[in-house]
Amino acid sequence: MVPAPSGSSIRCAGIEEIAPGSIAVAIYGSTAAGTFDEQSDIDILVIGDPFVASVLRNHVLVAGAAL
């Protein structure tokens, strides 16, 4: 299995620059979990909507993982 890239190597690869002006850029899926291989894709979540940002800032977590 290929080792998962660190946060700093992801930043050095330019992933943060995919959507300049976005509120957040996140890697998820097998790359984030460290279970990816040579045939895996890279799952990227880009949040750029001001409404979504307000929800993320002003939410009450009822269940699940913290945002």
PDB file of N, CA, C, O and CB in Angstrom:
ATOM      1  N   MET A   1       0.842  -1.178   0.000  1.00  0.00           N
ATOM      2  CA  MET A   1       0.000   0.000   0.000  1.00  0.00           C
ATOM      3  C   MET A   1       0.890   1.245   0.000  1.00  0.00           C
ATOM      4  O   MET A   1       1.921   1.281   0.672  1.00  0.00           O
ATOM      5  CB  MET A   1      -0.960  -0.004   1.222  1.00  0.00           C
ATOM      6  N   VAL A   2       0.489   2.243  -0.744  1.00  0.00           N
ATOM      7  CA  VAL A   2       1.231   3.501  -0.823  1.00  0.00           C
ATOM      8  C   VAL A   2       0.904   4.343   0.401  1.00  0.00           C
ATOM      9  O   VAL A   2      -0.267   4.434   0.769  1.00  0.00           O
ATOM     10  CB  VAL A   2       0.894   4.275  -2.134  1.00  0.00           C
ATOM     11  N   PRO A   3       1.897   4.969   1.053  1.00  0.00           N
ATOM     12  CA  PRO A   3       1.593   5.786   2.227  1.00  0.00           C
ATOM     13  C   PRO A   3       0.779   7.020   1.860  1.00  0.00           C
ATOM     14  O   PRO A   3       0.967   7.594   0.787  1.00  0.00           O
ATOM     15  CB  PRO A   3       2.880   6.204   2.924  1.00  0.00           C
ATOM     16  N   ALA A   4      -0.120   7.428   2.743  1.00  0.00           N
ATOM     17  CA  ALA A   4      -0.946   8.616   2.508  1.00  0.00           C
ATOM     18  C   ALA A   4      -0.081   9.862   2.513  1.00  0.00           C
ATOM     19  O   ALA A   4       0.850   9.971   3.311  1.00  0.00           O
ATOM     20  CB  ALA A   4      -2.056   8.734   3.570  1.00  0.00           C
ATOM     21  N   PRO A   5      -0.382  10.801   1.629  1.00  0.00           N
ATOM     22  CA  PRO A   5       0.376  12.042   1.636  1.00  0.00           C
ATOM     23  C   PRO A   5       0.059  12.843   2.886  1.00  0.00           C
ATOM     24  O   PRO A   5      -1.057  12.787   3.402  1.00  0.00           O
ATOM     25  CB  PRO A   5       0.077  12.867   0.381  1.00  0.00           C
ATOM     26  N   SER A   6       1.032  13.579   3.367  1.00  0.00           N
ATOM     27  CA  SER A   6       0.803  14.432   4.534  1.00  0.00           C
ATOM     28  C   SER A   6       0.111  15.700   4.095  1.00  0.00           C
ATOM     29  O   SER A   6       0.076  16.018   2.906  1.00  0.00           O
ATOM     30  CB  SER A   6       2.128  14.759   5.260  1.00  0.00           C
ATOM     31  N   GLY A   7      -0.451  16.442   5.071  1.00  0.00           N
ATOM     32  CA  GLY A   7      -1.090  17.714   4.758  1.00  0.00           C
ATOM     33  C   GLY A   7      -0.148  18.667   4.061  1.00  0.00           C
ATOM     34  O   GLY A   7      -0.556  19.384   3.147  1.00  0.00           O
ATOM     35  N   SER A   8       1.118  18.689   4.482  1.00  0.00           N
ATOM     36  CA  SER A   8       2.055  19.620   3.856  1.00  0.00           C
ATOM     37  C   SER A   8       2.375  19.209   2.422  1.00  0.00           C
ATOM     38  O   SER A   8       2.548  20.077   1.566  1.00  0.00           O
ATOM     39  CB  SER A   8       3.344  19.705   4.674  1.00  0.00           C
ATOM     40  N   SER A   9       2.459  17.898   2.132  1.00  0.00           N
ATOM     41  CA  SER A   9       2.739  17.494   0.752  1.00  0.00           C
ATOM     42  C   SER A   9       1.551  17.769  -0.143  1.00  0.00           C
ATOM     43  O   SER A   9       1.727  18.059  -1.327  1.00  0.00           O
ATOM     44  CB  SER A   9       3.109  16.014   0.687  1.00  0.00           C
ATOM     45  N   ILE A  10       0.333  17.685   0.400  1.00  0.00           N
ATOM     46  CA  ILE A  10      -0.855  18.020  -0.376  1.00  0.00           C
ATOM     47  C   ILE A  10      -0.837  19.510  -0.704  1.00  0.00           C
ATOM     48  O   ILE A  10      -1.132  19.895  -1.835  1.00  0.00           O
ATOM     49  CB  ILE A  10      -2.149  17.640   0.395  1.00  0.00           C
ATOM     50  N   ARG A  11      -0.499  20.343   0.261  1.00  0.00           N
ATOM     51  CA  ARG A  11      -0.424  21.783   0.009  1.00  0.00           C
ATOM     52  C   ARG A  11       0.656  22.086  -1.012  1.00  0.00           C
ATOM     53  O   ARG A  11       0.458  22.925  -1.892  1.00  0.00           O
ATOM     54  CB  ARG A  11      -0.153  22.551   1.312  1.00  0.00           C
ATOM     55  N   CYS A  12       1.789  21.419  -0.909  1.00  0.00           N
ATOM     56  CA  CYS A  12       2.879  21.655  -1.863  1.00  0.00           C
ATOM     57  C   CYS A  12       2.475  21.240  -3.265  1.00  0.00           C
ATOM     58  O   CYS A  12       2.994  21.786  -4.239  1.00  0.00           O
ATOM     59  CB  CYS A  12       4.139  20.900  -1.440  1.00  0.00           C
ATOM     60  N   ALA A  13       1.562  20.288  -3.389  1.00  0.00           N
ATOM     61  CA  ALA A  13       1.115  19.822  -4.701  1.00  0.00           C
ATOM     62  C   ALA A  13       0.175  20.819  -5.360  1.00  0.00           C
ATOM     63  O   ALA A  13      -0.175  20.649  -6.528  1.00  0.00           O
ATOM     64  CB  ALA A  13       0.428  18.471  -4.575  1.00  0.00           C
ATOM     65  N   GLY A  14      -0.238  21.851  -4.645  1.00  0.00           N
ATOM     66  CA  GLY A  14      -1.082  22.887  -5.219  1.00  0.00           C
ATOM     67  C   GLY A  14      -2.567  22.645  -5.105  1.00  0.00           C
ATOM     68  O   GLY A  14      -3.347  23.358  -5.738  1.00  0.00           O
ATOM     69  N   ILE A  15      -2.990  21.674  -4.328  1.00  0.00           N
ATOM     70  CA  ILE A  15      -4.418  21.390  -4.223  1.00  0.00           C
ATOM     71  C   ILE A  15      -5.173  22.574  -3.626  1.00  0.00           C
ATOM     72  O   ILE A  15      -6.321  22.812  -3.999  1.00  0.00           O
ATOM     73  CB  ILE A  15      -4.650  20.139  -3.375  1.00  0.00           C
ATOM     74  N   GLU A  16      -4.562  23.317  -2.715  1.00  0.00           N
ATOM     75  CA  GLU A  16      -5.226  24.487  -2.140  1.00  0.00           C
ATOM     76  C   GLU A  16      -5.517  25.542  -3.207  1.00  0.00           C
ATOM     77  O   GLU A  16      -6.407  26.373  -3.027  1.00  0.00           O
ATOM     78  CB  GLU A  16      -4.365  25.092  -1.026  1.00  0.00           C
ATOM     79  N   GLU A  17      -4.782  25.517  -4.307  1.00  0.00           N
ATOM     80  CA  GLU A  17      -4.941  26.533  -5.346  1.00  0.00           C
ATOM     81  C   GLU A  17      -5.963  26.152  -6.410  1.00  0.00           C
ATOM     82  O   GLU A  17      -6.158  26.902  -7.367  1.00  0.00           O
ATOM     83  CB  GLU A  17      -3.618  26.796  -6.002  1.00  0.00           C
ATOM     84  N   ILE A  18      -6.619  25.006  -6.264  1.00  0.00           N
ATOM     85  CA  ILE A  18      -7.612  24.576  -7.242  1.00  0.00           C
ATOM     86  C   ILE A  18      -8.768  25.572  -7.309  1.00  0.00           C
ATOM     87  O   ILE A  18      -9.278  25.865  -8.391  1.00  0.00           O
ATOM     88  CB  ILE A  18      -8.136  23.175  -6.894  1.00  0.00           C
ATOM     89  N   ALA A  19      -9.169  26.080  -6.179  1.00  0.00           N
ATOM     90  CA  ALA A  19     -10.313  26.992  -6.131  1.00  0.00           C
ATOM     91  C   ALA A  19      -9.962  28.201  -5.278  1.00  0.00           C
ATOM     92  O   ALA A  19     -10.420  28.313  -4.141  1.00  0.00           O
ATOM     93  CB  ALA A  19     -11.573  26.277  -5.571  1.00  0.00           C
ATOM     94  N   PRO A  20      -9.148  29.112  -5.820  1.00  0.00           N
ATOM     95  CA  PRO A  20      -8.803  30.296  -5.038  1.00  0.00           C
ATOM     96  C   PRO A  20     -10.070  31.079  -4.711  1.00  0.00           C
ATOM     97  O   PRO A  20     -10.973  31.180  -5.541  1.00  0.00           O
ATOM     98  CB  PRO A  20      -7.791  31.188  -5.801  1.00  0.00           C
ATOM     99  N   GLY A  21     -10.136  31.621  -3.528  1.00  0.00           N
ATOM    100  CA  GLY A  21     -11.325  32.341  -3.093  1.00  0.00           C
ATOM    101  C   GLY A  21     -12.367  31.438  -2.478  1.00  0.00           C
ATOM    102  O   GLY A  21     -13.405  31.916  -2.019  1.00  0.00           O
ATOM    103  N   SER A  22     -12.114  30.142  -2.458  1.00  0.00           N
ATOM    104  CA  SER A  22     -13.068  29.227  -1.837  1.00  0.00           C
ATOM    105  C   SER A  22     -12.965  29.357  -0.324  1.00  0.00           C
ATOM    106  O   SER A  22     -11.983  29.876   0.209  1.00  0.00           O
ATOM    107  CB  SER A  22     -12.812  27.758  -2.285  1.00  0.00           C
ATOM    108  N   ILE A  23     -13.984  28.882   0.345  1.00  0.00           N
ATOM    109  CA  ILE A  23     -14.017  28.926   1.799  1.00  0.00           C
ATOM    110  C   ILE A  23     -13.206  27.790   2.381  1.00  0.00           C
ATOM    111  O   ILE A  23     -12.519  27.965   3.387  1.00  0.00           O
ATOM    112  CB  ILE A  23     -15.452  28.866   2.308  1.00  0.00           C
ATOM    113  N   ALA A  24     -13.281  26.622   1.753  1.00  0.00           N
ATOM    114  CA  ALA A  24     -12.541  25.457   2.233  1.00  0.00           C
ATOM    115  C   ALA A  24     -12.306  24.492   1.086  1.00  0.00           C
ATOM    116  O   ALA A  24     -13.126  24.384   0.174  1.00  0.00           O
ATOM    117  CB  ALA A  24     -13.296  24.756   3.383  1.00  0.00           C
ATOM    118  N   VAL A  25     -11.184  23.793   1.137  1.00  0.00           N
ATOM    119  CA  VAL A  25     -10.870  22.719   0.201  1.00  0.00           C
ATOM    120  C   VAL A  25     -10.448  21.531   1.053  1.00  0.00           C
ATOM    121  O   VAL A  25      -9.539  21.647   1.875  1.00  0.00           O
ATOM    122  CB  VAL A  25      -9.739  23.137  -0.839  1.00  0.00           C
ATOM    123  N   ALA A  26     -11.102  20.392   0.862  1.00  0.00           N
ATOM    124  CA  ALA A  26     -10.799  19.218   1.678  1.00  0.00           C
ATOM    125  C   ALA A  26     -10.589  18.007   0.781  1.00  0.00           C
ATOM    126  O   ALA A  26     -11.214  17.881  -0.272  1.00  0.00           O
ATOM    127  CB  ALA A  26     -11.930  18.947   2.697  1.00  0.00           C
ATOM    128  N   ILE A  27      -9.707  17.126   1.212  1.00  0.00           N
ATOM    129  CA  ILE A  27      -9.487  15.829   0.576  1.00  0.00           C
ATOM    130  C   ILE A  27     -10.223  14.804   1.429  1.00  0.00           C
ATOM    131  O   ILE A  27     -10.121  14.829   2.656  1.00  0.00           O
ATOM    132  CB  ILE A  27      -7.941  15.484   0.440  1.00  0.00           C
ATOM    133  N   TYR A  28     -10.963  13.901   0.787  1.00  0.00           N
ATOM    134  CA  TYR A  28     -11.659  12.859   1.539  1.00  0.00           C
ATOM    135  C   TYR A  28     -11.539  11.541   0.791  1.00  0.00           C
ATOM    136  O   TYR A  28     -10.905  11.473  -0.262  1.00  0.00           O
ATOM    137  CB  TYR A  28     -13.150  13.231   1.765  1.00  0.00           C
ATOM    138  N   GLY A  29     -12.132  10.525   1.320  1.00  0.00           N
ATOM    139  CA  GLY A  29     -12.093   9.213   0.664  1.00  0.00           C
ATOM    140  C   GLY A  29     -10.814   8.463   0.982  1.00  0.00           C
ATOM    141  O   GLY A  29     -10.209   8.650   2.038  1.00  0.00           O
ATOM    142  N   SER A  30     -10.415   7.612   0.052  1.00  0.00           N
ATOM    143  CA  SER A  30      -9.279   6.720   0.316  1.00  0.00           C
ATOM    144  C   SER A  30      -7.971   7.480   0.504  1.00  0.00           C
ATOM    145  O   SER A  30      -7.107   7.027   1.255  1.00  0.00           O
ATOM    146  CB  SER A  30      -9.127   5.725  -0.820  1.00  0.00           C
ATOM    147  N   THR A  31      -7.804   8.623  -0.158  1.00  0.00           N
ATOM    148  CA  THR A  31      -6.573   9.397   0.032  1.00  0.00           C
ATOM    149  C   THR A  31      -6.472   9.896   1.461  1.00  0.00           C
ATOM    150  O   THR A  31      -5.418   9.777   2.086  1.00  0.00           O
ATOM    151  CB  THR A  31      -6.517  10.580  -0.944  1.00  0.00           C
ATOM    152  N   ALA A  32      -7.550  10.451   1.982  1.00  0.00           N
ATOM    153  CA  ALA A  32      -7.550  10.955   3.358  1.00  0.00           C
ATOM    154  C   ALA A  32      -7.436   9.818   4.366  1.00  0.00           C
ATOM    155  O   ALA A  32      -6.813   9.970   5.416  1.00  0.00           O
ATOM    156  CB  ALA A  32      -8.818  11.765   3.629  1.00  0.00           C
ATOM    157  N   ALA A  33      -8.043   8.677   4.040  1.00  0.00           N
ATOM    158  CA  ALA A  33      -8.016   7.538   4.965  1.00  0.00           C
ATOM    159  C   ALA A  33      -6.700   6.781   4.922  1.00  0.00           C
ATOM    160  O   ALA A  33      -6.412   5.975   5.806  1.00  0.00           O
ATOM    161  CB  ALA A  33      -9.148   6.591   4.652  1.00  0.00           C
ATOM    162  N   GLY A  34      -5.900   7.040   3.892  1.00  0.00           N
ATOM    163  CA  GLY A  34      -4.637   6.331   3.772  1.00  0.00           C
ATOM    164  C   GLY A  34      -4.778   4.937   3.189  1.00  0.00           C
ATOM    165  O   GLY A  34      -3.882   4.107   3.339  1.00  0.00           O
ATOM    166  N   THR A  35      -5.903   4.673   2.520  1.00  0.00           N
ATOM    167  CA  THR A  35      -6.138   3.341   1.955  1.00  0.00           C
ATOM    168  C   THR A  35      -6.105   3.343   0.433  1.00  0.00           C
ATOM    169  O   THR A  35      -6.543   2.382  -0.199  1.00  0.00           O
ATOM    170  CB  THR A  35      -7.472   2.802   2.431  1.00  0.00           C
ATOM    171  N   PHE A  36      -5.592   4.411  -0.156  1.00  0.00           N
ATOM    172  CA  PHE A  36      -5.560   4.518  -1.617  1.00  0.00           C
ATOM    173  C   PHE A  36      -4.450   3.661  -2.205  1.00  0.00           C
ATOM    174  O   PHE A  36      -3.523   3.250  -1.507  1.00  0.00           O
ATOM    175  CB  PHE A  36      -5.377   5.976  -2.043  1.00  0.00           C
ATOM    176  N   ASP A  37      -4.564   3.401  -3.506  1.00  0.00           N
ATOM    177  CA  ASP A  37      -3.510   2.695  -4.230  1.00  0.00           C
ATOM    178  C   ASP A  37      -3.297   3.388  -5.574  1.00  0.00           C
ATOM    179  O   ASP A  37      -3.812   4.483  -5.800  1.00  0.00           O
ATOM    180  CB  ASP A  37      -3.873   1.184  -4.427  1.00  0.00           C
ATOM    181  N   GLU A  38      -2.551   2.762  -6.448  1.00  0.00           N
ATOM    182  CA  GLU A  38      -2.191   3.383  -7.728  1.00  0.00           C
ATOM    183  C   GLU A  38      -3.403   3.660  -8.615  1.00  0.00           C
ATOM    184  O   GLU A  38      -3.331   4.517  -9.496  1.00  0.00           O
ATOM    185  CB  GLU A  38      -1.216   2.495  -8.473  1.00  0.00           C
ATOM    186  N   GLN A  39      -4.501   2.962  -8.405  1.00  0.00           N
ATOM    187  CA  GLN A  39      -5.691   3.137  -9.241  1.00  0.00           C
ATOM    188  C   GLN A  39      -6.743   4.043  -8.605  1.00  0.00           C
ATOM    189  O   GLN A  39      -7.799   4.266  -9.196  1.00  0.00           O
ATOM    190  CB  GLN A  39      -6.305   1.794  -9.539  1.00  0.00           C
ATOM    191  N   SER A  40      -6.473   4.558  -7.428  1.00  0.00           N
ATOM    192  CA  SER A  40      -7.435   5.409  -6.736  1.00  0.00           C
ATOM    193  C   SER A  40      -7.489   6.804  -7.352  1.00  0.00           C
ATOM    194  O   SER A  40      -6.502   7.303  -7.893  1.00  0.00           O
ATOM    195  CB  SER A  40      -7.086   5.505  -5.255  1.00  0.00           C
ATOM    196  N   ASP A  41      -8.654   7.412  -7.255  1.00  0.00           N
ATOM    197  CA  ASP A  41      -8.769   8.816  -7.632  1.00  0.00           C
ATOM    198  C   ASP A  41      -8.568   9.665  -6.369  1.00  0.00           C
ATOM    199  O   ASP A  41      -8.374   9.130  -5.278  1.00  0.00           O
ATOM    200  CB  ASP A  41     -10.162   9.115  -8.307  1.00  0.00           C
ATOM    201  N   ILE A  42      -8.617  10.967  -6.529  1.00  0.00           N
ATOM    202  CA  ILE A  42      -8.514  11.868  -5.384  1.00  0.00           C
ATOM    203  C   ILE A  42      -9.842  12.599  -5.269  1.00  0.00           C
ATOM    204  O   ILE A  42     -10.247  13.312  -6.186  1.00  0.00           O
ATOM    205  CB  ILE A  42      -7.311  12.879  -5.537  1.00  0.00           C
ATOM    206  N   ASP A  43     -10.517  12.420  -4.140  1.00  0.00           N
ATOM    207  CA  ASP A  43     -11.806  13.059  -3.900  1.00  0.00           C
ATOM    208  C   ASP A  43     -11.553  14.411  -3.242  1.00  0.00           C
ATOM    209  O   ASP A  43     -10.920  14.494  -2.189  1.00  0.00           O
ATOM    210  CB  ASP A  43     -12.730  12.162  -3.010  1.00  0.00           C
ATOM    211  N   ILE A  44     -12.058  15.472  -3.877  1.00  0.00           N
ATOM    212  CA  ILE A  44     -11.844  16.831  -3.387  1.00  0.00           C
ATOM    213  C   ILE A  44     -13.195  17.496  -3.167  1.00  0.00           C
ATOM    214  O   ILE A  44     -14.052  17.476  -4.051  1.00  0.00           O
ATOM    215  CB  ILE A  44     -10.976  17.656  -4.381  1.00  0.00           C
ATOM    216  N   LEU A  45     -13.386  18.083  -1.997  1.00  0.00           N
ATOM    217  CA  LEU A  45     -14.581  18.843  -1.673  1.00  0.00           C
ATOM    218  C   LEU A  45     -14.200  20.314  -1.642  1.00  0.00           C
ATOM    219  O   LEU A  45     -13.295  20.706  -0.906  1.00  0.00           O
ATOM    220  CB  LEU A  45     -15.202  18.387  -0.314  1.00  0.00           C
ATOM    221  N   VAL A  46     -14.881  21.129  -2.432  1.00  0.00           N
ATOM    222  CA  VAL A  46     -14.641  22.568  -2.459  1.00  0.00           C
ATOM    223  C   VAL A  46     -15.908  23.252  -1.957  1.00  0.00           C
ATOM    224  O   VAL A  46     -16.994  23.035  -2.496  1.00  0.00           O
ATOM    225  CB  VAL A  46     -14.250  23.065  -3.904  1.00  0.00           C
ATOM    226  N   ILE A  47     -15.765  24.075  -0.928  1.00  0.00           N
ATOM    227  CA  ILE A  47     -16.885  24.852  -0.401  1.00  0.00           C
ATOM    228  C   ILE A  47     -16.631  26.299  -0.758  1.00  0.00           C
ATOM    229  O   ILE A  47     -15.621  26.879  -0.357  1.00  0.00           O
ATOM    230  CB  ILE A  47     -17.053  24.665   1.151  1.00  0.00           C
ATOM    231  N   GLY A  48     -17.540  26.878  -1.506  1.00  0.00           N
ATOM    232  CA  GLY A  48     -17.331  28.239  -1.949  1.00  0.00           C
ATOM    233  C   GLY A  48     -18.546  29.123  -1.777  1.00  0.00           C
ATOM    234  O   GLY A  48     -18.468  30.324  -2.037  1.00  0.00           O
ATOM    235  N   ASP A  49     -19.647  28.575  -1.354  1.00  0.00           N
ATOM    236  CA  ASP A  49     -20.886  29.323  -1.218  1.00  0.00           C
ATOM    237  C   ASP A  49     -20.942  30.004   0.148  1.00  0.00           C
ATOM    238  O   ASP A  49     -20.766  29.336   1.166  1.00  0.00           O
ATOM    239  CB  ASP A  49     -22.101  28.397  -1.410  1.00  0.00           C
ATOM    240  N   PRO A  50     -21.182  31.320   0.198  1.00  0.00           N
ATOM    241  CA  PRO A  50     -21.264  32.017   1.491  1.00  0.00           C
ATOM    242  C   PRO A  50     -22.351  31.453   2.405  1.00  0.00           C
ATOM    243  O   PRO A  50     -22.197  31.478   3.626  1.00  0.00           O
ATOM    244  CB  PRO A  50     -21.520  33.492   1.264  1.00  0.00           C
ATOM    245  N   PHE A  51     -23.460  30.939   1.829  1.00  0.00           N
ATOM    246  CA  PHE A  51     -24.501  30.342   2.654  1.00  0.00           C
ATOM    247  C   PHE A  51     -23.974  29.107   3.376  1.00  0.00           C
ATOM    248  O   PHE A  51     -24.214  28.926   4.570  1.00  0.00           O
ATOM    249  CB  PHE A  51     -25.720  29.979   1.799  1.00  0.00           C
ATOM    250  N   VAL A  52     -23.259  28.267   2.648  1.00  0.00           N
ATOM    251  CA  VAL A  52     -22.691  27.060   3.260  1.00  0.00           C
ATOM    252  C   VAL A  52     -21.720  27.451   4.365  1.00  0.00           C
ATOM    253  O   VAL A  52     -21.698  26.816   5.419  1.00  0.00           O
ATOM    254  CB  VAL A  52     -21.978  26.182   2.198  1.00  0.00           C
ATOM    255  N   ALA A  53     -20.924  28.480   4.140  1.00  0.00           N
ATOM    256  CA  ALA A  53     -19.988  28.941   5.160  1.00  0.00           C
ATOM    257  C   ALA A  53     -20.732  29.376   6.413  1.00  0.00           C
ATOM    258  O   ALA A  53     -20.288  29.089   7.525  1.00  0.00           O
ATOM    259  CB  ALA A  53     -19.132  30.094   4.624  1.00  0.00           C
ATOM    260  N   SER A  54     -21.853  30.061   6.250  1.00  0.00           N
ATOM    261  CA  SER A  54     -22.603  30.498   7.433  1.00  0.00           C
ATOM    262  C   SER A  54     -23.176  29.300   8.184  1.00  0.00           C
ATOM    263  O   SER A  54     -23.231  29.307   9.413  1.00  0.00           O
ATOM    264  CB  SER A  54     -23.736  31.460   7.029  1.00  0.00           C
ATOM    265  N   VAL A  55     -23.602  28.274   7.452  1.00  0.00           N
ATOM    266  CA  VAL A  55     -24.105  27.060   8.106  1.00  0.00           C
ATOM    267  C   VAL A  55     -22.979  26.384   8.886  1.00  0.00           C
ATOM    268  O   VAL A  55     -23.182  25.943  10.017  1.00  0.00           O
ATOM    269  CB  VAL A  55     -24.705  26.078   7.059  1.00  0.00           C
ATOM    270  N   LEU A  56     -21.794  26.304   8.283  1.00  0.00           N
ATOM    271  CA  LEU A  56     -20.668  25.663   8.961  1.00  0.00           C
ATOM    272  C   LEU A  56     -20.255  26.441  10.212  1.00  0.00           C
ATOM    273  O   LEU A  56     -19.863  25.844  11.215  1.00  0.00           O
ATOM    274  CB  LEU A  56     -19.478  25.535   8.005  1.00  0.00           C
ATOM    275  N   ARG A  57     -20.341  27.756  10.153  1.00  0.00           N
ATOM    276  CA  ARG A  57     -19.967  28.577  11.317  1.00  0.00           C
ATOM    277  C   ARG A  57     -21.032  28.542  12.396  1.00  0.00           C
ATOM    278  O   ARG A  57     -20.710  28.557  13.584  1.00  0.00           O
ATOM    279  CB  ARG A  57     -19.720  30.020  10.894  1.00  0.00           C
ATOM    280  N   ASN A  58     -22.301  28.494  11.997  1.00  0.00           N
ATOM    281  CA  ASN A  58     -23.423  28.650  12.931  1.00  0.00           C
ATOM    282  C   ASN A  58     -24.288  27.398  12.957  1.00  0.00           C
ATOM    283  O   ASN A  58     -25.454  27.437  12.564  1.00  0.00           O
ATOM    284  CB  ASN A  58     -24.275  29.868  12.550  1.00  0.00           C
ATOM    285  N   HIS A  59     -23.727  26.305  13.412  1.00  0.00           N
ATOM    286  CA  HIS A  59     -24.497  25.071  13.450  1.00  0.00           C
ATOM    287  C   HIS A  59     -24.476  24.491  14.864  1.00  0.00           C
ATOM    288  O   HIS A  59     -23.599  24.799  15.671  1.00  0.00           O
ATOM    289  CB  HIS A  59     -23.944  24.049  12.431  1.00  0.00           C
ATOM    290  N   VAL A  60     -25.453  23.654  15.133  1.00  0.00           N
ATOM    291  CA  VAL A  60     -25.499  22.886  16.378  1.00  0.00           C
ATOM    292  C   VAL A  60     -25.410  21.420  15.978  1.00  0.00           C
ATOM    293  O   VAL A  60     -26.307  20.900  15.313  1.00  0.00           O
ATOM    294  CB  VAL A  60     -26.814  23.188  17.223  1.00  0.00           C
ATOM    295  N   LEU A  61     -24.344  20.760  16.377  1.00  0.00           N
ATOM    296  CA  LEU A  61     -24.144  19.357  16.012  1.00  0.00           C
ATOM    297  C   LEU A  61     -25.091  18.488  16.827  1.00  0.00           C
ATOM    298  O   LEU A  61     -25.034  18.480  18.056  1.00  0.00           O
ATOM    299  CB  LEU A  61     -22.667  18.923  16.241  1.00  0.00           C
ATOM    300  N   VAL A  62     -25.954  17.764  16.145  1.00  0.00           N
ATOM    301  CA  VAL A  62     -26.907  16.869  16.797  1.00  0.00           C
ATOM    302  C   VAL A  62     -26.325  15.467  16.893  1.00  0.00           C
ATOM    303  O   VAL A  62     -26.462  14.805  17.923  1.00  0.00           O
ATOM    304  CB  VAL A  62     -28.247  16.844  16.034  1.00  0.00           C
ATOM    305  N   ALA A  63     -25.678  15.011  15.828  1.00  0.00           N
ATOM    306  CA  ALA A  63     -25.051  13.695  15.804  1.00  0.00           C
ATOM    307  C   ALA A  63     -23.990  13.684  14.741  1.00  0.00           C
ATOM    308  O   ALA A  63     -24.021  14.509  13.828  1.00  0.00           O
ATOM    309  CB  ALA A  63     -26.084  12.581  15.556  1.00  0.00           C
ATOM    310  N   GLY A  64     -23.057  12.774  14.835  1.00  0.00           N
ATOM    311  CA  GLY A  64     -22.029  12.629  13.818  1.00  0.00           C
ATOM    312  C   GLY A  64     -20.754  13.362  14.163  1.00  0.00           C
ATOM    313  O   GLY A  64     -20.549  13.801  15.294  1.00  0.00           O
ATOM    314  N   ALA A  65     -19.899  13.484  13.159  1.00  0.00           N
ATOM    315  CA  ALA A  65     -18.585  14.094  13.343  1.00  0.00           C
ATOM    316  C   ALA A  65     -18.703  15.611  13.343  1.00  0.00           C
ATOM    317  O   ALA A  65     -19.558  16.185  12.669  1.00  0.00           O
ATOM    318  CB  ALA A  65     -17.611  13.632  12.244  1.00  0.00           C
ATOM    319  N   ALA A  66     -17.836  16.241  14.105  1.00  0.00           N
ATOM    320  CA  ALA A  66     -17.818  17.706  14.147  1.00  0.00           C
ATOM    321  C   ALA A  66     -17.452  18.263  12.782  1.00  0.00           C
ATOM    322  O   ALA A  66     -16.652  17.672  12.057  1.00  0.00           O
ATOM    323  CB  ALA A  66     -16.827  18.213  15.214  1.00  0.00           C
ATOM    324  N   LEU A  67     -18.033  19.386  12.438  1.00  0.00           N
ATOM    325  CA  LEU A  67     -17.738  20.037  11.152  1.00  0.00           C
ATOM    326  C   LEU A  67     -16.553  20.953  11.311  1.00  0.00           C
ATOM    327  O   LEU A  67     -16.138  21.598  10.348  1.00  0.00           O
ATOM    328  CB  LEU A  67     -18.957  20.826  10.627  1.00  0.00           C
TER     329      LEU A  67
END
